[in-house]
């Protein structure tokens, strides 16, 4: 089986709609097929990775810790668009830390989140075989 | 399919996964295991406890592949393999061990 490059694009806030959670579930399920998976966060989608989320007031599960499990599923490329962060008054420091262990580098822990510009995001998208938008 | 533990009724869905994750106790785990025809021992508790810790940290039950990879790393290759896992939980570690651990069915597990 040839490996394809899959990109999951997240543009919506984590709560209020089901898109963010559904996207994450699809990523986890799709990881079983051993494809080359990347995940992108832009527009309000950048809020999905913010740290210190507390859903106690709205009665839904806080699934943000699950992003930290993606490394176990060999999903190690989380692209976050810098302009989207800036437009919302956010910086990299507002995002939770997500790491993966690099099997080819003696299990060294490395960051999964990569902040890239809008132009670089366009290149990432152009480079994919399959792009799925949520 | 509900369970009865120490005179208390614990709600579960038609497949036997408990409805309210907060209802879980070690006694309940024993009752669920019995319903699955499994006798809990140290080795099985090791897996169940691992699953509970994983859920606590990441809010998901790991896929079998992820579970085995993690056990291989923490407990060595003699435990971190498919054969060992299916000896402990013949109907699948995801299905049975997660059920006993009081977790939801793993995402993507049919």
gemmi code that builds the backbone of each chain (N, CA, C; Angstrom):
import gemmi

chains = {
    "A": [
        ("UNK", (0.851, -1.198, 0.000), (0.000, 0.000, 0.000), (0.888, 1.251, 0.000)),
        ("UNK", (0.632, 2.142, -0.914), (1.419, 3.375, -0.926), (0.882, 4.330, 0.132)),
        ("UNK", (1.782, 5.089, 0.704), (1.400, 6.050, 1.729), (0.979, 7.358, 1.085)),
        ("UNK", (-0.139, 7.897, 1.549), (-0.589, 9.192, 1.057), (-0.440, 10.230, 2.143)),
        ("UNK", (-0.337, 11.468, 1.714), (-0.239, 12.569, 2.670), (-1.645, 13.120, 2.943)),
        ("UNK", (-2.064, 12.986, 4.193), (-3.379, 13.469, 4.623), (-3.212, 14.718, 5.485)),
        ("UNK", (-4.029, 15.723, 5.219), (-4.042, 16.905, 6.073), (-5.467, 17.144, 6.570)),
        ("UNK", (-5.599, 17.237, 7.882), (-6.892, 17.561, 8.489), (-6.855, 19.032, 8.873)),
        ("UNK", (-7.780, 19.820, 8.326), (-7.777, 21.265, 8.540), (-8.874, 21.639, 9.538)),
        ("UNK", (-8.473, 22.263, 10.633), (-9.422, 22.674, 11.675), (-9.564, 24.185, 11.688)),
        ("UNK", (-10.791, 24.673, 11.462), (-11.013, 26.118, 11.400), (-11.988, 26.612, 12.472)),
        ("UNK", (-12.530, 25.702, 13.256), (-13.581, 26.118, 14.192), (-13.150, 25.998, 15.650)),
        ("UNK", (-13.775, 26.796, 16.502), (-13.510, 26.762, 17.941), (-13.838, 25.369, 18.485)),
        ("UNK", (-13.197, 24.973, 19.585), (-13.357, 23.603, 20.078), (-14.778, 23.237, 20.514)),
        ("UNK", (-15.518, 24.193, 21.059), (-16.846, 23.864, 21.579), (-17.903, 24.711, 20.865)),
        ("UNK", (-19.170, 24.348, 21.027), (-20.240, 25.085, 20.360), (-20.707, 24.359, 19.113)),
        ("UNK", (-19.801, 23.700, 18.429), (-20.168, 22.798, 17.337), (-19.391, 21.500, 17.562)),
        ("UNK", (-19.751, 20.476, 16.796), (-19.136, 19.168, 16.985), (-17.898, 18.982, 16.097)),
        ("UNK", (-17.614, 19.974, 15.237), (-16.554, 19.806, 14.242), (-15.189, 19.432, 14.836)),
        ("UNK", (-14.770, 20.139, 15.868), (-13.426, 19.929, 16.402), (-13.265, 18.517, 16.959)),
        ("UNK", (-14.249, 18.077, 17.749), (-14.179, 16.739, 18.342), (-14.245, 15.656, 17.262)),
        ("UNK", (-15.130, 15.865, 16.281), (-15.252, 14.884, 15.196), (-13.949, 14.783, 14.411)),
        ("UNK", (-13.345, 15.924, 14.155), (-12.077, 15.939, 13.422), (-11.032, 15.126, 14.160)),
        ("UNK", (-10.929, 15.371, 15.469), (-9.936, 14.665, 16.280), (-10.195, 13.156, 16.270)),
        ("UNK", (-11.469, 12.769, 16.327), (-11.791, 11.337, 16.296), (-11.415, 10.720, 14.952)),
        ("UNK", (-11.659, 11.457, 13.878), (-11.302, 10.951, 12.554), (-9.780, 10.800, 12.441)),
        ("UNK", (-9.052, 11.762, 12.993), (-7.586, 11.683, 12.972), (-7.132, 10.418, 13.711)),
        ("UNK", (-7.717, 10.163, 14.878), (-7.320, 8.999, 15.681), (-7.658, 7.692, 14.973)),
        ("UNK", (-8.830, 7.646, 14.361), (-9.225, 6.432, 13.652), (-8.348, 6.248, 12.419)),
        ("UNK", (-8.154, 7.356, 11.685), (-7.368, 7.297, 10.449), (-5.928, 6.911, 10.701)),
        ("UNK", (-5.425, 7.186, 11.914), (-4.027, 6.898, 12.234), (-3.737, 5.406, 12.122)),
        ("UNK", (-4.775, 4.582, 12.262), (-4.580, 3.134, 12.186), (-4.171, 2.696, 10.784)),
        ("UNK", (-4.409, 3.553, 9.782), (-4.101, 3.173, 8.410), (-2.672, 3.524, 8.004)),
        ("UNK", (-1.900, 4.020, 8.960), (-0.478, 4.297, 8.758), (-0.195, 5.148, 7.532)),
        ("UNK", (-0.899, 6.256, 7.436), (-0.632, 7.222, 6.389), (0.215, 8.361, 6.970)),
        ("UNK", (0.632, 9.260, 6.088), (1.420, 10.403, 6.541), (0.462, 11.538, 6.908)),
        ("UNK", (0.177, 11.649, 8.198), (-0.881, 12.550, 8.656), (-0.328, 13.851, 9.241)),
        ("UNK", (-0.924, 14.961, 8.819), (-0.655, 16.257, 9.438), (-1.994, 16.874, 9.834)),
        ("UNK", (-1.940, 17.770, 10.807), (-3.152, 18.461, 11.232), (-2.861, 19.958, 11.209)),
        ("UNK", (-3.795, 20.737, 10.658), (-3.602, 22.189, 10.588), (-4.656, 22.900, 11.430)),
        ("UNK", (-4.228, 23.996, 12.037), (-5.137, 24.800, 12.861), (-5.075, 26.235, 12.376)),
        ("UNK", (-6.211, 26.742, 11.892), (-6.245, 28.129, 11.474), (-7.617, 28.720, 11.780)),
        ("UNK", (-7.739, 30.040, 11.556), (-8.937, 30.772, 11.972), (-9.224, 30.427, 13.453)),
        ("UNK", (-10.515, 30.241, 13.815), (-10.842, 29.942, 15.221), (-10.323, 28.568, 15.656)),
        ("UNK", (-9.899, 27.761, 14.700), (-9.343, 26.447, 15.024), (-8.139, 26.513, 15.950)),
        ("UNK", (-7.447, 27.657, 15.963), (-6.277, 27.763, 16.852), (-6.688, 27.674, 18.320)),
        ("UNK", (-7.946, 28.021, 18.627), (-8.404, 27.922, 20.022), (-8.423, 26.471, 20.522)),
        ("UNK", (-8.473, 25.510, 19.600), (-8.514, 24.105, 20.015), (-7.286, 23.713, 20.822)),
        ("UNK", (-6.160, 24.375, 20.539), (-4.903, 23.983, 21.195), (-4.549, 24.851, 22.400)),
        ("UNK", (-5.434, 25.792, 22.757), (-5.098, 26.654, 23.893), (-5.044, 25.844, 25.179)),
        ("UNK", (-4.183, 26.266, 26.095), (-4.068, 25.536, 27.359), (-5.049, 26.071, 28.395)),
        ("UNK", (-5.233, 25.298, 29.440), (-6.102, 25.719, 30.531), (-7.582, 25.747, 30.184)),
        ("UNK", (-8.009, 24.911, 29.248), (-9.432, 24.874, 28.907), (-10.234, 24.280, 30.063)),
        ("UNK", (-11.394, 24.889, 30.328), (-12.262, 24.415, 31.407), (-13.695, 24.424, 30.902)),
        ("UNK", (-14.258, 23.226, 30.708), (-15.599, 23.132, 30.136), (-16.655, 22.905, 31.210)),
        ("UNK", (-16.257, 23.062, 32.466), (-17.177, 22.797, 33.573), (-18.500, 23.538, 33.442)),
        ("UNK", (-18.456, 24.770, 32.951), (-19.649, 25.604, 32.869), (-20.605, 25.230, 31.753)),
        ("UNK", (-20.130, 24.471, 30.757), (-21.013, 24.168, 29.621), (-21.384, 22.684, 29.551)),
        ("UNK", (-20.896, 21.906, 30.519), (-21.354, 20.519, 30.632), (-20.942, 19.602, 29.488)),
        ("UNK", (-19.812, 19.882, 28.846), (-19.296, 18.936, 27.853), (-17.872, 18.550, 28.246)),
        ("UNK", (-17.407, 17.466, 27.668), (-16.078, 16.970, 28.021), (-14.990, 17.888, 27.456)),
        ("UNK", (-13.992, 18.171, 28.267), (-12.817, 18.893, 27.803), (-11.896, 17.877, 27.128)),
        ("UNK", (-11.875, 17.910, 25.797), (-11.072, 16.902, 25.091), (-9.688, 17.411, 24.724)),
        ("UNK", (-9.329, 18.598, 25.190), (-8.023, 19.142, 24.792), (-6.829, 18.262, 25.213)),
        ("UNK", (-6.907, 17.516, 26.356), (-5.774, 16.635, 26.678), (-5.510, 15.569, 25.603)),
        ("UNK", (-6.541, 15.240, 24.818), (-6.383, 14.178, 23.821), (-5.374, 14.570, 22.727)),
        ("UNK", (-5.230, 15.874, 22.466), (-4.228, 16.281, 21.477), (-2.831, 15.805, 21.877)),
        ("UNK", (-2.597, 15.704, 23.185), (-1.271, 15.280, 23.651), (-1.026, 13.795, 23.413)),
        ("UNK", (-2.089, 13.044, 23.103), (-1.927, 11.615, 22.815), (-1.586, 11.369, 21.347)),
        ("UNK", (-1.696, 12.406, 20.506), (-1.509, 12.192, 19.068), (-0.141, 11.601, 18.736)),
        ("UNK", (0.869, 11.963, 19.514), (2.210, 11.419, 19.269), (2.226, 9.897, 19.341)),
        ("UNK", (1.440, 9.333, 20.264), (1.348, 7.874, 20.397), (0.761, 7.247, 19.129)),
        ("UNK", (-0.006, 8.048, 18.391), (-0.647, 7.569, 17.162), (0.176, 7.956, 15.922)),
        ("UNK", (1.423, 8.330, 16.171), (2.331, 8.740, 15.091), (1.829, 9.945, 14.307)),
        ("UNK", (1.045, 10.775, 14.949), (0.654, 12.048, 14.344), (1.507, 13.113, 15.036)),
        ("UNK", (2.504, 13.602, 14.314), (3.535, 14.415, 14.966), (3.690, 15.800, 14.335)),
        ("UNK", (2.808, 16.132, 13.384), (2.908, 17.438, 12.719), (1.623, 18.220, 12.900)),
        ("UNK", (1.636, 19.149, 13.841), (0.482, 20.014, 14.082), (0.868, 21.425, 13.656)),
        ("UNK", (0.371, 21.862, 12.500), (0.702, 23.179, 11.980), (-0.297, 24.214, 12.469)),
        ("UNK", (0.209, 25.298, 13.054), (-0.654, 26.373, 13.543), (-0.286, 27.654, 12.801)),
        ("UNK", (-1.299, 28.330, 12.271), (-1.034, 29.522, 11.469), (-0.793, 30.747, 12.358)),
        ("UNK", (0.360, 31.371, 12.164), (0.755, 32.512, 13.004), (-0.248, 33.661, 12.897)),
        ("UNK", (-0.684, 33.992, 11.686), (-1.605, 35.120, 11.508), (-2.914, 34.895, 12.258)),
        ("UNK", (-3.404, 33.649, 12.256), (-4.652, 33.357, 12.972), (-4.483, 33.582, 14.470)),
        ("UNK", (-3.317, 33.197, 14.997), (-3.039, 33.435, 16.412), (-3.043, 34.941, 16.687)),
        ("UNK", (-2.287, 35.677, 15.871), (-2.137, 37.122, 16.100), (-3.476, 37.848, 16.015)),
        ("UNK", (-4.298, 37.482, 15.043), (-5.599, 38.133, 14.872), (-6.487, 37.940, 16.095)),
        ("UNK", (-6.190, 36.894, 16.889), (-6.994, 36.610, 18.082), (-6.263, 36.965, 19.376)),
        ("UNK", (-5.174, 37.701, 19.234), (-4.424, 38.129, 20.409), (-3.736, 36.995, 21.132)),
        ("UNK", (-3.452, 35.916, 20.409), (-2.806, 34.752, 21.021), (-1.337, 34.660, 20.575)),
        ("UNK", (-0.538, 34.021, 21.417), (0.838, 33.709, 21.031), (1.061, 32.220, 21.289)),
        ("UNK", (2.234, 31.758, 20.896), (2.557, 30.343, 21.101), (2.467, 29.972, 22.575)),
        ("UNK", (2.729, 30.942, 23.451), (2.706, 30.681, 24.889), (1.301, 30.362, 25.398)),
        ("UNK", (0.270, 30.720, 24.625), (-1.101, 30.414, 25.029), (-1.504, 28.988, 24.669)),
        ("UNK", (-0.657, 28.305, 23.907), (-0.998, 26.950, 23.467), (-0.404, 25.914, 24.407)),
        ("UNK", (-1.083, 24.791, 24.557), (-0.541, 23.717, 25.390), (0.656, 23.080, 24.673)),
        ("UNK", (1.491, 22.430, 25.468), (2.654, 21.783, 24.903), (2.252, 20.397, 24.395)),
        ("UNK", (2.577, 20.110, 23.154), (2.311, 18.787, 22.585), (3.626, 18.252, 22.051)),
        ("UNK", (3.992, 17.058, 22.521), (5.272, 16.501, 22.091), (5.082, 15.078, 21.574)),
        ("UNK", (6.099, 14.583, 20.903), (6.113, 13.183, 20.495), (7.511, 12.643, 20.746)),
        ("UNK", (7.604, 11.313, 20.822), (8.905, 10.687, 21.021), (9.408, 10.181, 19.675)),
        ("UNK", (10.579, 10.650, 19.280), (11.123, 10.304, 17.970), (11.832, 8.954, 18.031)),
        ("UNK", (11.168, 7.963, 17.441), (11.673, 6.593, 17.458), (13.056, 6.500, 16.811)),
        ("UNK", (13.291, 7.329, 15.804), (14.560, 7.272, 15.066), (15.658, 8.076, 15.742)),
        ("UNK", (15.349, 8.694, 16.862), (16.332, 9.531, 17.541), (16.363, 9.169, 19.029)),
        ("UNK", (16.426, 7.854, 19.305), (16.507, 7.341, 20.674), (15.367, 7.863, 21.555)),
        ("UNK", (14.169, 7.950, 20.992), (12.956, 8.354, 21.708), (13.075, 9.748, 22.332)),
        ("UNK", (13.835, 10.609, 21.669), (13.937, 11.975, 22.173), (12.575, 12.663, 22.051)),
        ("UNK", (12.225, 13.451, 23.068), (10.944, 14.145, 23.051), (11.056, 15.425, 22.230)),
        ("UNK", (10.175, 15.583, 21.261), (10.241, 16.747, 20.380), (8.874, 17.403, 20.278)),
        ("UNK", (8.851, 18.715, 20.034), (7.560, 19.405, 19.937), (6.813, 19.049, 18.652)),
        ("UNK", (5.505, 18.837, 18.766), (4.677, 18.527, 17.592), (4.132, 19.798, 16.934)),
        ("UNK", (3.943, 20.856, 17.741), (3.334, 22.074, 17.213), (4.364, 22.895, 16.457)),
        ("UNK", (4.014, 23.272, 15.240), (4.887, 24.107, 14.425), (4.105, 25.346, 14.002)),
        ("UNK", (4.562, 26.505, 14.431), (3.899, 27.754, 14.057), (4.433, 28.180, 12.690)),
        ("UNK", (3.544, 28.334, 11.737), (3.985, 28.706, 10.392), (3.145, 29.872, 9.864)),
        ("UNK", (3.655, 30.561, 8.855), (2.950, 31.719, 8.297), (1.844, 31.252, 7.357)),
        ("UNK", (0.990, 32.195, 6.994), (-0.105, 31.897, 6.084), (0.438, 31.375, 4.745)),
        ("UNK", (1.520, 31.972, 4.285), (2.119, 31.552, 3.002), (2.649, 30.122, 3.122)),
        ("UNK", (3.289, 29.819, 4.260), (3.808, 28.457, 4.466), (2.655, 27.455, 4.573)),
        ("UNK", (1.540, 27.893, 5.184), (0.371, 27.020, 5.304), (-0.146, 26.653, 3.914)),
        ("UNK", (-0.130, 27.617, 3.016), (-0.573, 27.355, 1.645), (0.315, 26.291, 1.006)),
        ("UNK", (1.617, 26.371, 1.278), (2.550, 25.370, 0.736), (2.268, 23.985, 1.323)),
        ("UNK", (2.011, 23.938, 2.653), (1.693, 22.659, 3.306), (0.467, 22.034, 2.654)),
        ("UNK", (-0.546, 22.859, 2.410), (-1.782, 22.349, 1.799), (-1.528, 21.859, 0.377)),
        ("UNK", (-0.744, 22.601, -0.367), (-0.486, 22.253, -1.772), (0.274, 20.935, -1.878)),
        ("UNK", (0.981, 20.601, -0.807), (1.853, 19.431, -0.796), (1.100, 18.117, -0.486)),
        ("UNK", (-0.215, 18.213, -0.178), (-0.957, 17.036, 0.291), (-1.603, 16.246, -0.838)),
        ("UNK", (-1.860, 14.970, -0.582), (-2.679, 14.168, -1.488), (-4.153, 14.325, -1.160)),
        ("UNK", (-4.458, 14.406, 0.146), (-5.846, 14.494, 0.594), (-5.955, 15.600, 1.652)),
        ("UNK", (-6.925, 16.507, 1.485), (-7.164, 17.535, 2.490), (-8.615, 17.411, 2.949)),
        ("UNK", (-8.775, 17.257, 4.270), (-10.120, 17.138, 4.834), (-10.376, 18.344, 5.740)),
        ("UNK", (-11.458, 19.081, 5.472), (-11.743, 20.298, 6.220), (-12.832, 20.090, 7.257)),
        ("UNK", (-12.570, 20.642, 8.428), (-13.571, 20.593, 9.503), (-13.817, 21.986, 10.030)),
    ],
    "B": [
        ("UNK", (-27.571, -3.634, 30.204), (-27.045, -4.692, 31.076), (-26.384, -4.052, 32.304)),
        ("UNK", (-27.116, -3.988, 33.394), (-26.574, -3.341, 34.586), (-25.789, -4.332, 35.450)),
        ("UNK", (-24.973, -3.794, 36.334), (-24.210, -4.631, 37.271), (-24.700, -4.360, 38.690)),
        ("UNK", (-24.550, -5.363, 39.540), (-24.859, -5.157, 40.950), (-23.588, -5.350, 41.776)),
        ("UNK", (-23.210, -4.307, 42.494), (-21.998, -4.352, 43.323), (-22.348, -3.926, 44.735)),
        ("UNK", (-22.094, -4.788, 45.684), (-22.381, -4.512, 47.092), (-23.800, -3.959, 47.287)),
        ("UNK", (-24.740, -4.568, 46.567), (-26.130, -4.172, 46.705), (-26.523, -2.945, 45.900)),
        ("UNK", (-25.565, -2.345, 45.213), (-25.858, -1.151, 44.424), (-25.948, -1.513, 42.950)),
        ("UNK", (-26.879, -0.861, 42.235), (-27.005, -1.127, 40.803), (-26.211, -0.094, 40.017)),
        ("UNK", (-25.357, -0.590, 39.119), (-24.531, 0.287, 38.288), (-25.009, 0.165, 36.845)),
        ("UNK", (-25.397, 1.306, 36.267), (-25.942, 1.292, 34.910), (-24.858, 1.048, 33.867)),
        ("UNK", (-25.217, 0.246, 32.860), (-24.288, -0.023, 31.766), (-25.074, -0.108, 30.462)),
        ("UNK", (-24.376, 0.066, 29.327), (-25.078, -0.016, 28.040), (-25.251, -1.473, 27.624)),
        ("UNK", (-25.840, -1.684, 26.444), (-26.185, -3.062, 26.047), (-24.952, -3.936, 25.847)),
        ("UNK", (-23.784, -3.313, 25.654), (-22.561, -4.106, 25.497), (-21.811, -4.293, 26.825)),
        ("UNK", (-22.310, -3.659, 27.877), (-21.690, -3.852, 29.181), (-20.694, -2.777, 29.599)),
        ("UNK", (-20.603, -1.691, 28.825), (-19.742, -0.568, 29.235), (-20.527, 0.304, 30.197)),
        ("UNK", (-19.941, 0.643, 31.346), (-20.709, 1.408, 32.324), (-21.017, 2.802, 31.785)),
        ("UNK", (-22.175, 3.325, 32.192), (-22.682, 4.582, 31.646), (-21.978, 5.781, 32.261)),
        ("UNK", (-21.784, 5.725, 33.568), (-21.179, 6.842, 34.276), (-19.783, 6.429, 34.751)),
        ("UNK", (-18.762, 7.026, 34.148), (-17.384, 6.603, 34.437), (-17.036, 6.748, 35.920)),
        ("UNK", (-17.742, 7.646, 36.603), (-17.483, 7.868, 38.019), (-17.971, 6.729, 38.911)),
        ("UNK", (-18.770, 5.826, 38.345), (-19.294, 4.692, 39.120), (-18.250, 3.618, 39.369)),
        ("UNK", (-17.102, 3.716, 38.707), (-16.132, 2.624, 38.740), (-15.520, 2.426, 40.134)),
        ("UNK", (-15.303, 1.166, 40.483), (-14.566, 0.830, 41.702), (-13.853, -0.495, 41.425)),
        ("UNK", (-12.910, -0.850, 42.301), (-12.206, -2.122, 42.110), (-13.174, -3.295, 42.205)),
        ("UNK", (-14.148, -3.161, 43.116), (-15.141, -4.236, 43.251), (-15.937, -4.392, 41.965)),
        ("UNK", (-16.317, -3.238, 41.379), (-17.073, -3.283, 40.130), (-16.242, -3.956, 39.037)),
        ("UNK", (-14.952, -3.627, 38.994), (-14.071, -4.236, 37.989), (-14.131, -5.759, 38.086)),
        ("UNK", (-14.135, -6.258, 39.325), (-14.211, -7.703, 39.535), (-15.506, -8.291, 39.009)),
        ("UNK", (-16.603, -7.546, 39.210), (-17.911, -8.016, 38.761), (-17.989, -8.027, 37.229)),
        ("UNK", (-17.464, -6.962, 36.611), (-17.477, -6.901, 35.133), (-16.610, -8.034, 34.581)),
        ("UNK", (-15.446, -8.243, 35.207), (-14.541, -9.301, 34.747), (-15.228, -10.660, 34.816)),
        ("UNK", (-15.936, -10.879, 35.903), (-16.644, -12.147, 36.073), (-17.667, -12.350, 34.957)),
        ("UNK", (-18.376, -11.269, 34.617), (-19.357, -11.340, 33.533), (-18.681, -11.638, 32.201)),
        ("UNK", (-17.403, -11.279, 32.094), (-16.628, -11.531, 30.875), (-15.902, -12.868, 30.949)),
        ("UNK", (-16.118, -13.591, 32.070), (-15.454, -14.874, 32.256), (-13.941, -14.728, 32.421)),
        ("UNK", (-13.548, -13.654, 33.074), (-12.128, -13.390, 33.284), (-11.858, -13.286, 34.778)),
        ("UNK", (-10.781, -13.933, 35.225), (-10.380, -13.816, 36.622), (-9.245, -12.797, 36.718)),
        ("UNK", (-9.463, -11.772, 37.505), (-8.454, -10.719, 37.618), (-7.252, -11.217, 38.412)),
        ("UNK", (-6.044, -10.967, 37.890), (-4.811, -11.260, 38.628), (-3.881, -10.055, 38.447)),
        ("UNK", (-2.675, -10.151, 38.983), (-1.755, -9.003, 38.928), (-1.501, -8.528, 37.499)),
        ("UNK", (-1.329, -9.509, 36.595), (-1.020, -9.146, 35.209), (-2.167, -8.368, 34.570)),
        ("UNK", (-3.389, -8.814, 34.833), (-4.544, -8.129, 34.241), (-4.771, -6.763, 34.884)),
        ("UNK", (-4.532, -6.689, 36.187), (-4.664, -5.396, 36.864), (-3.669, -4.382, 36.299)),
        ("UNK", (-2.494, -4.894, 35.957), (-1.454, -4.032, 35.401), (-1.983, -3.320, 34.144)),
        ("UNK", (-2.653, -4.098, 33.285), (-3.192, -3.540, 32.040), (-4.360, -2.597, 32.337)),
        ("UNK", (-5.245, -3.035, 33.217), (-6.412, -2.215, 33.555), (-5.971, -0.888, 34.183)),
        ("UNK", (-5.007, -0.957, 35.093), (-4.517, 0.275, 35.721), (-3.837, 1.185, 34.698)),
        ("UNK", (-3.112, 0.563, 33.776), (-2.475, 1.363, 32.732), (-3.537, 2.119, 31.921)),
        ("UNK", (-4.606, 1.410, 31.554), (-5.673, 2.032, 30.759), (-6.317, 3.191, 31.512)),
        ("UNK", (-6.535, 2.988, 32.810), (-7.163, 4.050, 33.602), (-6.260, 5.275, 33.689)),
        ("UNK", (-4.963, 5.032, 33.875), (-4.018, 6.158, 33.924), (-3.981, 6.895, 32.583)),
        ("UNK", (-4.012, 6.113, 31.502), (-3.957, 6.710, 30.173), (-5.193, 7.589, 29.942)),
        ("UNK", (-6.344, 7.069, 30.339), (-7.582, 7.832, 30.167), (-7.559, 9.106, 31.010)),
        ("UNK", (-7.044, 8.958, 32.214), (-6.961, 10.090, 33.122), (-6.130, 11.212, 32.492)),
        ("UNK", (-5.050, 10.826, 31.844), (-4.153, 11.829, 31.286), (-4.653, 12.381, 29.945)),
        ("UNK", (-5.183, 11.527, 29.080), (-5.493, 11.960, 27.708), (-6.977, 11.973, 27.370)),
        ("UNK", (-7.832, 11.512, 28.261), (-9.278, 11.523, 28.035), (-9.727, 10.621, 26.889)),
        ("UNK", (-8.905, 9.640, 26.528), (-9.339, 8.617, 25.578), (-8.795, 7.260, 26.018)),
        ("UNK", (-9.484, 6.214, 25.597), (-8.949, 4.870, 25.744), (-8.057, 4.631, 24.531)),
        ("UNK", (-6.812, 4.197, 24.732), (-5.906, 4.068, 23.591), (-6.294, 2.919, 22.664)),
        ("UNK", (-5.929, 3.060, 21.396), (-6.094, 1.963, 20.441), (-5.169, 0.820, 20.867)),
        ("UNK", (-5.508, -0.405, 20.472), (-4.716, -1.578, 20.867), (-3.237, -1.390, 20.498)),
        ("UNK", (-3.013, -0.901, 19.287), (-1.657, -0.683, 18.797), (-0.879, 0.241, 19.746)),
        ("UNK", (-1.555, 1.292, 20.195), (-0.917, 2.262, 21.081), (-0.677, 1.644, 22.458)),
        ("UNK", (-1.656, 0.879, 22.920), (-1.533, 0.207, 24.215), (-0.327, -0.734, 24.218)),
        ("UNK", (-0.215, -1.531, 23.177), (0.872, -2.515, 23.118), (2.229, -1.834, 23.004)),
        ("UNK", (2.283, -0.780, 22.209), (3.541, -0.033, 22.069), (3.972, 0.542, 23.426)),
        ("UNK", (2.995, 1.082, 24.163), (3.304, 1.691, 25.456), (3.730, 0.634, 26.476)),
        ("UNK", (3.058, -0.526, 26.469), (3.413, -1.594, 27.416), (4.799, -2.151, 27.098)),
        ("UNK", (5.106, -2.204, 25.804), (6.414, -2.689, 25.383), (7.498, -1.792, 25.964)),
        ("UNK", (7.206, -0.504, 25.958), (8.193, 0.459, 26.439), (8.344, 0.391, 27.957)),
        ("UNK", (7.210, 0.285, 28.676), (7.289, 0.330, 30.130), (7.542, -1.038, 30.748)),
        ("UNK", (7.085, -2.114, 30.112), (7.194, -3.436, 30.740), (8.017, -4.429, 29.941)),
        ("UNK", (8.512, -4.016, 28.795), (9.358, -4.904, 28.005), (8.609, -5.704, 26.973)),
        ("UNK", (9.330, -6.262, 25.991), (8.704, -6.962, 24.861), (7.951, -8.238, 25.254)),
        ("UNK", (8.314, -8.861, 26.403), (7.599, -10.100, 26.764), (6.151, -9.810, 27.174)),
        ("UNK", (5.870, -8.565, 27.548), (4.491, -8.198, 27.874), (3.883, -7.305, 26.805)),
        ("UNK", (4.721, -6.540, 26.149), (4.195, -5.628, 25.132), (4.075, -6.294, 23.779)),
        ("UNK", (3.207, -7.286, 23.693), (2.953, -7.904, 22.380), (1.523, -8.410, 22.312)),
        ("UNK", (1.075, -8.624, 21.081), (-0.309, -9.029, 20.834), (-0.690, -10.325, 21.519)),
        ("UNK", (0.222, -11.300, 21.457), (-0.082, -12.636, 21.961), (-0.388, -12.584, 23.459)),
        ("UNK", (0.510, -11.930, 24.196), (0.344, -11.805, 25.643), (-0.979, -11.119, 25.969)),
        ("UNK", (-1.275, -10.052, 25.229), (-2.472, -9.271, 25.505), (-3.746, -10.093, 25.264)),
        ("UNK", (-3.719, -10.905, 24.199), (-4.898, -11.716, 23.898), (-5.000, -12.936, 24.815)),
        ("UNK", (-3.885, -13.337, 25.417), (-3.959, -14.400, 26.430), (-4.682, -13.876, 27.668)),
        ("UNK", (-4.388, -12.634, 28.008), (-5.030, -12.040, 29.184), (-6.500, -11.731, 28.905)),
        ("UNK", (-6.760, -11.193, 27.708), (-8.113, -10.764, 27.344), (-8.465, -11.352, 25.978)),
        ("UNK", (-9.003, -12.579, 25.986), (-9.200, -13.325, 24.735), (-10.090, -12.615, 23.714)),
        ("UNK", (-11.036, -11.810, 24.166), (-11.908, -11.133, 23.219), (-11.390, -9.742, 22.865)),
        ("UNK", (-10.113, -9.524, 23.109), (-9.511, -8.263, 22.715), (-9.283, -7.346, 23.890)),
        ("UNK", (-8.051, -6.856, 24.043), (-7.727, -5.971, 25.158), (-8.557, -4.691, 25.125)),
        ("UNK", (-8.825, -4.187, 23.924), (-9.585, -2.939, 23.851), (-10.979, -3.173, 24.405)),
        ("UNK", (-11.630, -4.187, 23.865), (-13.000, -4.455, 24.278), (-13.093, -4.825, 25.750)),
        ("UNK", (-12.357, -5.860, 26.138), (-12.553, -6.383, 27.491), (-11.845, -5.571, 28.573)),
        ("UNK", (-10.588, -5.223, 28.323), (-9.852, -4.514, 29.373), (-10.447, -3.130, 29.610)),
        ("UNK", (-10.854, -2.454, 28.541), (-11.467, -1.133, 28.715), (-12.792, -1.244, 29.467)),
        ("UNK", (-13.529, -2.273, 29.171), (-14.809, -2.467, 29.848), (-14.574, -2.663, 31.347)),
        ("UNK", (-13.604, -3.517, 31.684), (-13.294, -3.789, 33.087), (-12.751, -2.530, 33.763)),
        ("UNK", (-12.002, -1.714, 32.980), (-11.427, -0.482, 33.528), (-12.477, 0.624, 33.665)),
        ("UNK", (-13.710, 0.343, 33.195), (-14.779, 1.328, 33.337), (-14.681, 2.470, 32.350)),
        ("UNK", (-13.991, 2.231, 31.228), (-13.804, 3.281, 30.229), (-14.761, 3.071, 29.062)),
        ("UNK", (-14.969, 4.115, 28.262), (-15.781, 3.922, 27.063), (-15.034, 3.043, 26.064)),
        ("UNK", (-15.774, 2.500, 25.126), (-15.158, 1.708, 24.075), (-14.156, 2.587, 23.324)),
        ("UNK", (-12.957, 2.058, 23.013), (-11.968, 2.901, 22.343), (-12.492, 3.456, 21.022)),
        ("UNK", (-12.095, 4.671, 20.713), (-12.473, 5.304, 19.457), (-11.986, 4.456, 18.297)),
        ("UNK", (-12.892, 4.154, 17.378), (-12.489, 3.405, 16.195), (-12.561, 1.914, 16.379)),
        ("UNK", (-12.967, 1.479, 17.578), (-13.093, 0.051, 17.836), (-14.514, -0.373, 17.499)),
        ("UNK", (-14.661, -1.333, 16.581), (-16.018, -1.724, 16.177), (-16.522, -2.942, 16.931)),
    ],
}
model = gemmi.Model(1)
for chain_id, residues in chains.items():
    chain = gemmi.Chain(chain_id)
    for i, (resn, *xyz) in enumerate(residues, 1):
        res = gemmi.Residue()
        res.name, res.seqid = resn, gemmi.SeqId(i, " ")
        for name, pos in zip(("N", "CA", "C"), xyz):
            atom = gemmi.Atom()
            atom.name, atom.element = name, gemmi.Element(name[0])
            atom.pos, atom.b_iso = gemmi.Position(*pos), 0.0
            res.add_atom(atom)
        chain.add_residue(res)
    model.add_chain(chain)
structure = gemmi.Structure()
structure.add_model(model)
structure.setup_entities()
